[in-house]
Amino acid sequence: MSQSERDTHFAGFARRLWEEMLSQTAWQGIDVTAGHIPLHHPEDEEHQIYIQIIARRAYDLVYHDHEHISHIDMDRLTTEEQITKIPDFAEWPITKSKWLDE
C-alpha cells in the first residue's frame, strides 16, 4: 500500500471523527495543551470526552472493516490488498452493537 493510499483511504472516517470532536467545543478548537501542563490532568473531563469519542469510533471502524472483510478472499490477498477493498465511510456505520451511541 502506498503512503498516499494510507493517508487517504479512510479520509472520510478521519474527517467525521475530527468534526465530531470539534463539535464538542462548539467549533472553537480542541485544547491540545491539556495534559501537557501542570494545570491540566490527562484524565480530566474534557479529555475523557475525546477519549470516549475516539474509542467508540475506533470500535465502529473495526466493526465496519469486519463487515467488509468477510466478502474478501483473505487467503488470496495480502493484508494491504484487503484493506484497499474496504470502503471509506460515507456516513457513520450503524452497527448492531448494543453499545453504539449509548
Number of C-alpha atoms within 10 A of each C-alpha: 11 8 8 8 13 13 10 13 18 17 14 16 20 16 12 16 18 14 12 16 19 15 13 15 12 9 11 9 11 17 10 8 11 16 14 10 9 9 8 13 13 14 12 11 10 16 18 12 14 17 14 11 18 16 12 15 21 14 16 19 18 11 17 19 17 12 13 15 15 9 11 15 10 12 7 9 11 11 11 12 13 17 19 14 14 18 13 18 17 9 9 15 13 11 14 8 10 7 9 13 10 5
